[in-house]
Amino acid sequence: MSTAKRWTIEVLVDEEGGRTYAEACLQSGADTRLVGIGRAKLNPSDRDIPEIGDELAAARALCDLGQRLLVSAARDIQAVTHEPVRLSR
């Protein structure tokens, strides 16, 4: 019988003066916490629509988090196998 696990990702978004910053924080276990970072900047010639900056920064933070999770998995595999590991997206 399999056991379901719950991993929680919290995305925090802050915007000021046309610049948006996002952090995607993953809590996957008792000791595992990873953070991805994303940023977006309003082009001066574009209309200021804060929701779009939020979406871009959050998406970039989630992509960064995914990459960090792959790196963490590769390190864990390498620690067990003692072989070089190369994971791709």
N, CA and C of each residue as an Amber inpcrd file, in Angstrom:
protein
   267
   0.8380000  -1.1760000   0.0000000   0.0000000   0.0000000   0.0000000
   0.8890000   1.2480000   0.0000000   0.6130000   2.1750000  -0.9000000
   1.4270000   3.3870000  -0.9710000   0.9270000   4.4390000   0.0230000
   1.8420000   5.2850000   0.4010000   1.5180000   6.3690000   1.3160000
   1.6440000   7.6960000   0.5780000   0.5770000   8.4480000   0.5600000
   0.6150000   9.7630000  -0.0910000   1.3990000  10.7360000   0.7750000
   2.1500000  11.5620000   0.1170000   2.9210000  12.5830000   0.8150000
   2.4320000  13.9450000   0.3640000   2.4540000  14.8890000   1.2690000
   2.0470000  16.2490000   0.9230000   3.2590000  17.1600000   0.9600000
   3.5140000  17.7840000  -0.1720000   4.5500000  18.7960000  -0.2540000
   3.8430000  20.1340000  -0.4320000   4.2630000  21.0970000   0.3120000
   3.6170000  22.4000000   0.2780000   4.5570000  23.4290000  -0.3500000
   4.0250000  24.1720000  -1.3070000   4.7700000  25.2740000  -1.9080000
   4.0020000  26.5570000  -1.6160000   4.7060000  27.4920000  -1.0080000
   4.1270000  28.7940000  -0.7270000   4.8280000  29.8050000  -1.6170000
   4.0430000  30.5960000  -2.3360000   4.6090000  31.6190000  -3.2130000
   4.3140000  32.9850000  -2.6080000   5.3760000  33.7140000  -2.3280000
   5.2680000  35.0620000  -1.7700000   5.6390000  36.0520000  -2.8660000
   4.8070000  37.0680000  -3.0630000   5.0280000  38.0500000  -4.1270000
   5.0170000  39.4470000  -3.5250000   5.9840000  40.2580000  -3.9290000
   6.0670000  41.6470000  -3.4740000   6.3300000  42.5290000  -4.6910000
   5.6200000  43.6440000  -4.7790000   5.7630000  44.5330000  -5.9280000
   5.9400000  45.9600000  -5.4410000   6.8970000  46.6310000  -6.0640000
   7.1110000  48.0450000  -5.7320000   7.7520000  48.7520000  -6.9070000
   7.1270000  49.8210000  -7.3290000   7.7130000  50.6640000  -8.3700000
   8.0230000  49.9560000  -9.6690000   7.1390000  49.1000000 -10.1280000
   7.3500000  48.4130000 -11.3960000   8.2880000  47.2280000 -11.3300000
   8.7180000  46.8660000 -10.1450000   9.5800000  45.6870000  -9.9670000
   8.8560000  44.6920000  -9.0690000   8.8390000  43.4480000  -9.4840000
   8.1520000  42.4010000  -8.7360000   9.1500000  41.3200000  -8.3570000
   9.0560000  40.8580000  -7.1330000   9.9420000  39.8290000  -6.5860000
   9.0610000  38.7000000  -6.0570000   9.4290000  37.4640000  -6.3440000
   8.6670000  36.3150000  -5.8480000   9.6050000  35.2590000  -5.2970000
   9.1550000  34.6030000  -4.2500000   9.8420000  33.4440000  -3.6870000
   8.8600000  32.2780000  -3.6720000   9.3210000  31.1380000  -4.1640000
   8.5470000  29.9090000  -4.0910000   9.2610000  29.0010000  -3.0980000
   8.6260000  28.7530000  -1.9520000   9.2390000  27.9750000  -0.8740000
   8.6010000  26.5930000  -0.8140000   9.4200000  25.5570000  -0.9610000
   8.9550000  24.1710000  -0.9040000   9.3190000  23.5690000   0.4340000
   8.3180000  23.0150000   1.1010000   8.5270000  22.2530000   2.3330000
   8.1320000  20.8220000   2.0040000   9.1410000  19.9500000   1.8200000
   8.8450000  18.5940000   1.3610000   9.0600000  17.5250000   2.4180000
   9.4430000  17.9100000   3.5850000   9.6710000  16.9410000   4.6450000
  10.1350000  17.6630000   5.8850000  10.5030000  16.8940000   6.8840000
  10.8990000  17.4880000   8.1620000  12.0790000  18.4430000   8.0110000
  13.0540000  18.0770000   7.1740000  14.2650000  18.8880000   7.0720000
  14.4790000  19.5120000   5.6990000  13.5900000  19.2570000   4.7610000
  13.8210000  19.7060000   3.3980000  13.0370000  20.9740000   3.1040000
  13.7800000  22.0340000   2.8100000  13.1830000  23.3180000   2.4410000
  14.0280000  23.9060000   1.3200000  13.3940000  24.1810000   0.2020000
  14.0720000  24.7880000  -0.9300000  13.3430000  26.0750000  -1.3000000
  14.0900000  27.0540000  -1.8030000  13.5060000  28.3390000  -2.1890000
  13.9410000  28.6920000  -3.6040000  12.9750000  29.0230000  -4.4430000
  13.2350000  29.5210000  -5.7810000  12.9260000  31.0080000  -5.8280000
  13.6730000  31.7400000  -6.6260000  13.5420000  33.1950000  -6.7190000
  13.1350000  33.5820000  -8.1360000  12.2340000  34.5540000  -8.2400000
  11.8330000  35.0850000  -9.5420000  11.6540000  36.5900000  -9.4750000
  11.9710000  37.2430000 -10.5770000  11.8330000  38.7020000 -10.6400000
  11.1940000  39.1020000 -11.9690000  10.5250000  40.2300000 -11.9420000
   9.9710000  40.8180000 -13.1640000  10.1170000  42.3290000 -13.0440000
  10.3210000  42.9810000 -14.1830000  10.4750000  44.4330000 -14.1820000
   9.5960000  45.0020000 -15.2920000   8.8580000  46.0200000 -14.9460000
   7.9810000  46.6750000 -15.9120000   8.8100000  47.4240000 -16.9490000
   8.5340000  47.1580000 -18.2050000   9.1450000  47.9260000 -19.2800000
   8.4860000  49.3060000 -19.2710000   9.2750000  50.3790000 -19.2750000
   8.6920000  51.7240000 -19.1960000   7.6670000  52.0280000 -20.2980000
   7.7660000  51.3580000 -21.4290000   6.8160000  51.6080000 -22.5180000
   5.5390000  50.7730000 -22.3940000   5.4730000  49.8570000 -21.4190000
   4.2960000  49.0070000 -21.2340000   3.3360000  49.6120000 -20.2210000
   2.0690000  49.2310000 -20.3370000   1.0660000  49.6330000 -19.3620000
   1.3110000  48.8770000 -18.0630000   1.1620000  49.5360000 -16.9320000
   1.4060000  48.9110000 -15.6260000   0.1930000  48.0740000 -15.2200000
   0.3460000  46.7510000 -15.3390000  -0.6880000  45.8070000 -14.9090000
  -0.0160000  44.8880000 -13.8940000  -0.1440000  45.2120000 -12.6020000
   0.5840000  44.4750000 -11.5680000   0.4010000  42.9610000 -11.6160000
  -0.7810000  42.4870000 -12.0030000  -1.0270000  41.0410000 -12.0410000
  -0.0660000  40.3250000 -12.9970000   0.2770000  40.9850000 -14.0880000
   1.1930000  40.3700000 -15.0590000   2.5900000  40.2440000 -14.4510000
   3.0520000  41.2730000 -13.7610000   4.3440000  41.1880000 -13.0810000
   4.3490000  40.0910000 -12.0310000   3.2290000  39.9620000 -11.3000000
   3.1040000  38.8900000 -10.2980000   3.2310000  37.5180000 -10.9590000
   2.5130000  37.3510000 -12.0840000   2.5400000  36.0640000 -12.7920000
   3.9390000  35.7300000 -13.2960000   4.6020000  36.7110000 -13.8890000
   5.9570000  36.4740000 -14.4120000   6.9310000  36.1260000 -13.2940000
   6.9210000  36.9110000 -12.2250000   7.8530000  36.6690000 -11.1190000
   7.5660000  35.3150000 -10.4640000   6.2900000  34.9900000 -10.2680000
   5.9280000  33.6990000  -9.6490000   6.3290000  32.5330000 -10.5480000
   6.0790000  32.6560000 -11.8480000   6.4590000  31.5920000 -12.7820000
   7.9700000  31.3780000 -12.7730000   8.7170000  32.4630000 -12.7500000
  10.1810000  32.3520000 -12.7250000  10.6630000  31.7520000 -11.4070000
  10.0030000  32.0890000 -10.3070000  10.3690000  31.5050000  -9.0130000
  10.0980000  30.0040000  -9.0080000   8.9750000  29.5860000  -9.5830000
   8.6480000  28.1570000  -9.6420000   9.6180000  27.3990000 -10.5440000
  10.0110000  28.0070000 -11.6670000  11.0160000  27.3740000 -12.5410000
  12.3450000  27.2270000 -11.8140000  12.7490000  28.2740000 -11.0980000
  13.9930000  28.2310000 -10.3300000  13.9080000  27.1470000  -9.2550000
  12.7690000  27.0600000  -8.6040000  12.5690000  26.0250000  -7.5850000
  12.6850000  24.6340000  -8.2020000  12.0870000  24.4360000  -9.3610000
  12.1760000  23.1460000 -10.0430000  13.6120000  22.7660000 -10.3570000
  14.3980000  23.7370000 -10.8150000  15.8100000  23.4760000 -11.1150000
  16.5710000  23.1110000  -9.8480000  16.2930000  23.8260000  -8.7690000
  16.9580000  23.5310000  -7.4960000  16.5790000  22.1390000  -6.9820000
  15.3410000  21.7320000  -7.2240000  14.8990000  20.3980000  -6.8140000
  15.6170000  19.3150000  -7.6180000  15.8130000  19.5600000  -8.9140000
  16.5810000  18.6180000  -9.7350000  18.0240000  18.4890000  -9.2470000
  18.6370000  19.6080000  -8.9160000  20.0130000  19.5950000  -8.4090000
  20.0750000  18.8270000  -7.0840000  19.1080000  19.0460000  -6.2250000
  19.0630000  18.3440000  -4.9440000  18.9120000  16.8330000  -5.1460000
  18.0400000  16.4540000  -6.0740000  17.8500000  15.0220000  -6.3670000
  19.1290000  14.4070000  -6.9120000  19.8220000  15.1310000  -7.8000000
  21.0800000  14.6260000  -8.3590000  22.1160000  14.4220000  -7.2600000
  22.1920000  15.3600000  -6.3380000  23.1360000  15.2090000  -5.2180000
  22.7890000  13.9930000  -4.3680000  21.5000000  13.7950000  -4.1120000
  21.0720000  12.6460000  -3.3130000  21.3970000  11.3270000  -4.0130000
  21.1600000  11.2760000  -5.3190000  21.4780000  10.0600000  -6.0870000
  22.9800000   9.8020000  -6.0530000  23.7590000  10.8440000  -6.2460000
  25.2150000  10.7180000  -6.2450000  25.7300000  10.2440000  -4.8840000
  25.1070000  10.7050000  -3.8150000  25.5260000  10.2900000  -2.4740000
  25.2790000   8.7960000  -2.2560000  24.2530000   8.2610000  -2.8990000
  23.9310000   6.8410000  -2.7420000  24.7480000   5.9750000  -3.6890000
  24.8950000   6.4200000  -4.9550000  25.5550000   5.5870000  -5.9590000
  27.0610000   5.8120000  -6.0620000  27.5330000   6.9370000  -5.5620000
  28.9420000   7.3210000  -5.6840000  29.3740000   7.4020000  -7.1440000
  28.4240000   7.7460000  -7.9930000  28.6670000   7.9140000  -9.4310000
  28.2310000   9.3250000  -9.8240000  28.8850000   9.9130000 -10.8250000
  28.4430000  11.2160000 -11.3110000  27.0110000  11.1130000 -11.8510000
  26.2160000  12.1340000 -11.6020000  24.8190000  12.1340000 -12.0290000
  24.5600000  13.3850000 -12.8440000  23.8330000  13.2030000 -13.9340000
  23.4320000  14.3520000 -14.7390000  21.9590000  14.1730000 -15.0840000
  21.1350000  15.0030000 -14.4900000  19.7100000  14.9610000 -14.7600000
  19.3470000  16.1010000 -15.7040000  18.4370000  15.8420000 -16.6130000
  17.9780000  16.9030000 -17.5120000  16.5200000  17.2040000 -17.2060000
  16.0820000  18.3120000 -17.7020000  14.7020000  18.7330000 -17.4720000
  13.7730000  17.8370000 -18.1500000
